[in-house]
């Protein structure tokens, strides 16, 4: 998946999924504006497994959509 997608395109294609974005383009506030989606799916843990598998130079892992209320995340 080398195709550059804007965040609008990513949101349209991968609603309610986790995405791993390689070489994300960000604005001055470091908000992701787009990039190449390496992986997408419903599993948060698998997203991080894929991040380790692909080992891109830079990456972002994002949930596209509203997080389910039952999800708990440690930062």
Buried (B, 14 or more C-beta within 10 A) or exposed (E): EEEEBEBEEBBEEBEEBBBBBBBBBEEEEEEBEBBBBBBBEEEEEBBEEBBEEEEBEEBBBBBBEEEEEEEEEEE
